[in-house]
């Protein structure tokens, strides 16, 4: 049975959607697979998934290296390719998996970056006159929320003690406790600075539209520059929350549950950022 690249990629994308993979993950997978397929067609090595051989994928790896892709980027693409061929094999679209012996390039996995107290205090100071940005910073820094979760947060998801993060994509529902800093920041924004809107989302634009994740990222990056904080990303605010809670003695399993990590091993990597660990089993979160 012959299956062209376009049809095979589309079938693979649909399978990812069915198992709850996020839109961003699906887009990334498709991009990697399309890049492989384009290389094979341009090199006249294959035009159908049944024609792809192990040596073809090795040539693709070599091409990526010659174009100065990092080992980490190449490894991610290999992971996409391996998942693609596992799917094709399971569906009976190919007889043999040509990617099974393809090796990932070795690279050092960098540790998450966390902000120093002087940095996140400077960020707070930079956006102190912007109640909306202040509330967003506090949600990431004091609750460890993801940007997507801030975008989707509804007014009725917030009460005086906690935030309800609704299930989305492959992430289950969870509840995140609020400390006084977050409660005050949210209250000030909602009561005094939130623009009128028909939407129930907490964060909206001046025209009442939902404040999208890309807008949140641009907003915070502007304040990073204003505060003269260099070499940081928006997600580093969430990283800072995780690391400081672990350093403050909050148990690993509780931190993992609060931030919505699917595997506790994801949370464990933050332990490398911590000099000492308290053995307390208390669950009171550290206020930054």
C-alpha positions as CSV (number, residue, x, y, z in Angstrom):
1,X,0.0,0.0,0.0
2,X,1.4,3.3,-1.1
3,X,0.8,6.4,1.1
4,X,2.2,9.7,0.0
5,X,3.8,12.1,2.5
6,X,0.9,14.5,2.7
7,X,-1.7,11.8,3.5
8,X,0.6,10.1,6.0
9,X,1.3,13.4,7.8
10,X,-2.4,14.2,8.0
11,X,-3.3,10.8,9.5
12,X,-0.5,11.2,12.0
13,X,-1.7,14.7,13.0
14,X,-5.3,13.4,13.5
15,X,-4.0,10.6,15.8
16,X,-2.1,13.2,17.9
17,X,-5.2,15.2,18.3
18,X,-7.3,12.2,19.3
19,X,-4.9,11.4,22.2
20,X,-5.1,15.0,23.5
21,X,-1.8,16.5,22.2
22,X,-1.7,20.3,22.3
23,X,-2.1,22.3,19.2
24,X,1.5,23.6,19.6
25,X,2.8,20.1,19.9
26,X,0.9,18.9,16.8
27,X,2.2,21.9,14.8
28,X,5.8,21.2,15.9
29,X,5.5,17.5,14.9
30,X,4.0,18.3,11.5
31,X,6.8,20.9,10.9
32,X,9.5,18.3,11.7
33,X,7.8,15.6,9.5
34,X,7.3,18.0,6.6
35,X,10.9,19.1,6.8
36,X,12.0,15.4,6.5
37,X,9.6,14.8,3.6
38,X,10.7,17.9,1.7
39,X,14.4,16.9,2.1
40,X,13.6,13.4,0.8
41,X,11.7,14.8,-2.2
42,X,14.3,17.4,-3.1
43,X,17.1,14.8,-2.8
44,X,15.1,12.4,-4.9
45,X,15.4,9.7,-2.2
46,X,11.7,9.0,-1.7
47,X,8.2,10.2,-2.5
48,X,6.3,7.7,-0.4
49,X,6.6,6.6,3.2
50,X,7.1,3.0,2.2
51,X,10.2,4.0,0.3
52,X,12.0,5.7,3.3
53,X,15.0,3.8,4.6
54,X,17.3,4.2,7.6
55,X,20.1,5.7,5.5
56,X,17.7,8.4,4.2
57,X,17.0,9.6,7.8
58,X,20.7,9.5,8.5
59,X,21.3,11.8,5.5
60,X,18.6,14.1,6.8
61,X,20.4,14.3,10.2
62,X,23.7,15.1,8.4
63,X,21.9,17.8,6.4
64,X,20.5,19.4,9.6
65,X,24.0,19.4,11.1
66,X,25.5,21.0,8.0
67,X,22.9,23.8,8.3
68,X,24.0,24.4,11.9
69,X,21.0,23.1,13.7
70,X,21.8,22.5,17.4
71,X,22.0,19.0,18.8
72,X,18.9,19.7,20.9
73,X,16.9,20.8,17.8
74,X,18.0,17.7,15.9
75,X,17.1,15.5,18.8
76,X,13.6,17.0,18.9
77,X,13.2,16.4,15.2
78,X,14.4,12.8,15.6
79,X,11.8,12.3,18.3
80,X,9.1,13.5,16.0
81,X,10.3,11.2,13.2
82,X,10.4,8.2,15.5
83,X,6.9,8.8,16.7
84,X,5.7,9.2,13.1
85,X,7.1,5.9,12.1
86,X,5.8,4.1,15.2
87,X,2.4,5.4,14.2
88,X,2.8,4.2,10.6
89,X,4.0,0.8,11.7
90,X,1.1,0.4,14.1
91,X,-1.4,1.4,11.4
92,X,0.0,-1.1,9.0
93,X,1.1,1.6,6.5
94,X,4.7,0.4,6.5
95,X,6.2,-3.0,7.1
96,X,9.4,-2.0,8.8
97,X,10.2,1.0,11.0
98,X,13.3,2.7,9.4
99,X,13.8,5.0,12.4
100,X,14.3,2.3,15.0
101,X,18.1,2.4,15.0
102,X,18.4,6.2,14.5
103,X,20.4,7.6,17.4
104,X,19.7,10.9,19.1
105,X,22.7,13.3,19.1
106,X,24.2,13.9,22.6
107,X,23.7,17.2,24.2
108,X,23.6,18.7,27.7
109,X,20.1,19.5,28.9
110,X,20.3,23.0,30.4
111,X,18.8,23.6,33.7
112,X,15.7,25.8,34.1
113,X,16.6,29.5,34.7
114,X,15.2,31.2,37.8
115,X,15.1,34.9,38.6
116,X,17.0,36.3,41.5
117,X,14.9,38.2,44.1
118,X,16.5,41.5,42.9
119,X,15.3,40.7,39.4
120,X,11.7,39.8,40.1
121,X,11.5,42.8,42.5
122,X,12.8,45.0,39.6
123,X,10.1,43.5,37.3
124,X,7.4,44.3,39.9
125,X,8.7,47.8,40.1
126,X,8.7,48.3,36.4
127,X,5.1,47.3,35.9
128,X,3.7,48.8,39.2
129,X,1.6,51.3,37.4
130,X,0.1,48.7,35.1
131,X,-2.4,46.7,37.2
132,X,-3.1,44.1,34.5
133,X,0.6,43.3,34.0
134,X,1.1,43.2,37.7
135,X,-1.6,40.7,38.1
136,X,-0.1,38.5,35.4
137,X,3.3,38.7,36.9
138,X,2.0,37.7,40.3
139,X,0.0,34.7,38.8
140,X,3.2,33.3,37.2
141,X,5.5,34.2,40.1
142,X,3.3,33.2,43.0
143,X,1.2,30.5,41.5
144,X,3.4,29.1,38.7
145,X,0.7,29.4,36.0
146,X,1.4,28.8,32.3
147,X,0.7,31.6,29.8
148,X,-2.0,29.5,28.2
149,X,-3.7,29.1,31.6
150,X,-3.6,32.9,32.2
151,X,-5.1,33.5,28.7
152,X,-7.9,31.0,29.5
153,X,-8.6,32.1,33.1
154,X,-12.3,33.0,33.7
155,X,-13.7,35.4,36.3
156,X,-15.6,32.5,37.9
157,X,-12.4,30.5,38.2
158,X,-11.2,32.8,40.9
159,X,-12.3,32.8,44.5
160,X,-10.9,34.1,47.7
161,X,-8.7,31.1,48.4
162,X,-7.8,29.4,45.1
163,X,-7.9,29.4,41.3
164,X,-9.6,26.7,39.3
165,X,-7.6,25.7,36.3
166,X,-10.0,23.9,34.0
167,X,-8.9,20.8,32.1
168,X,-7.5,21.6,28.7
169,X,-5.7,19.7,26.0
170,X,-3.9,16.9,27.9
171,X,-3.8,18.7,31.2
172,X,-6.3,17.7,33.9
173,X,-8.2,20.1,36.1
174,X,-6.3,21.4,39.2
175,X,-6.7,24.0,41.9
176,X,-4.0,26.5,42.8
177,X,-3.9,28.2,46.2
178,X,-3.7,32.0,46.3
179,X,-1.6,34.1,48.7
180,X,-2.2,37.7,49.6
181,X,0.0,39.2,46.9
182,X,-1.9,37.4,44.2
183,X,-5.3,38.1,45.7
184,X,-4.6,41.8,46.0
185,X,-3.2,42.1,42.5
186,X,-6.1,40.3,41.0
187,X,-8.7,42.3,43.0
188,X,-7.0,45.6,42.1
189,X,-6.9,44.7,38.4
190,X,-10.5,43.3,38.2
191,X,-12.1,46.1,40.2
192,X,-10.1,49.1,38.9
193,X,-8.4,48.4,35.6
194,X,-10.2,45.6,33.7
195,X,-11.8,47.0,30.5
196,X,-15.5,46.3,29.9
197,X,-15.9,43.1,28.0
198,X,-18.6,40.6,27.0
199,X,-16.1,37.8,27.5
200,X,-15.7,36.2,31.0
201,X,-11.9,35.9,30.6
202,X,-10.1,37.7,33.4
203,X,-7.5,39.3,31.1
204,X,-8.8,41.4,28.2
205,X,-7.5,44.1,25.9
206,X,-8.6,47.7,25.7
207,X,-11.2,46.7,23.2
208,X,-12.6,44.0,25.4
209,X,-11.1,41.1,23.5
210,X,-9.4,38.1,25.1
211,X,-5.7,38.9,25.9
212,X,-4.0,36.1,23.9
213,X,-0.9,34.3,25.0
214,X,1.3,36.0,22.4
215,X,0.1,39.4,23.7
216,X,0.9,38.4,27.3
217,X,4.4,37.3,26.2
218,X,5.0,40.6,24.3
219,X,3.7,42.6,27.3
220,X,6.0,40.9,29.8
221,X,9.0,41.0,27.5
222,X,8.5,44.8,27.3
223,X,8.7,45.0,31.1
224,X,11.7,42.7,31.2
225,X,13.5,45.2,29.0
226,X,12.2,48.1,31.1
227,X,13.5,46.5,34.3
228,X,16.8,45.8,32.5
229,X,16.5,42.0,33.1
230,X,18.5,40.2,30.5
231,X,18.6,36.6,29.2
232,X,15.2,35.6,30.6
233,X,12.0,34.2,29.1
234,X,8.5,34.7,30.3
235,X,8.3,31.0,31.5
236,X,11.2,31.7,33.8
237,X,8.7,33.3,36.2
238,X,7.0,29.9,36.5
239,X,10.4,28.3,36.9
240,X,11.2,30.7,39.7
241,X,8.0,29.8,41.5
242,X,8.8,26.0,41.3
243,X,12.4,26.4,42.5
244,X,11.6,28.7,45.4
245,X,8.8,26.5,46.7
246,X,11.1,23.5,46.7
247,X,13.8,25.5,48.3
248,X,11.3,26.6,50.9
249,X,10.6,23.0,51.9
250,X,7.3,22.4,50.1
251,X,7.3,18.6,49.2
252,X,8.1,17.7,45.6
253,X,4.8,15.9,45.0
254,X,2.8,18.9,46.2
255,X,4.7,21.3,44.0
256,X,4.3,19.0,41.0
257,X,0.6,18.8,41.5
258,X,0.2,22.6,42.0
259,X,2.0,23.4,38.7
260,X,0.4,20.7,36.8
261,X,3.4,18.6,35.8
262,X,2.3,15.3,34.3
263,X,5.4,13.5,35.7
264,X,7.1,14.1,39.0
265,X,10.4,13.6,37.2
266,X,9.8,17.0,35.5
267,X,9.7,18.7,38.9
268,X,12.7,16.8,40.1
269,X,15.0,18.5,37.7
270,X,14.5,21.7,39.6
271,X,16.2,20.1,42.6
272,X,19.5,20.7,40.9
273,X,19.0,24.4,41.4
274,X,18.7,24.1,45.1
275,X,21.6,23.9,47.6
276,X,19.7,22.4,50.5
277,X,16.3,20.8,51.0
278,X,14.3,21.1,54.1
279,X,12.6,17.9,55.2
280,X,9.3,19.6,56.2
281,X,6.1,18.1,55.0
282,X,4.3,21.4,55.5
283,X,2.3,22.6,52.5
284,X,2.4,26.4,53.1
285,X,3.7,27.9,49.9
286,X,6.5,30.4,50.1
287,X,5.5,33.9,49.2
288,X,8.0,35.6,46.9
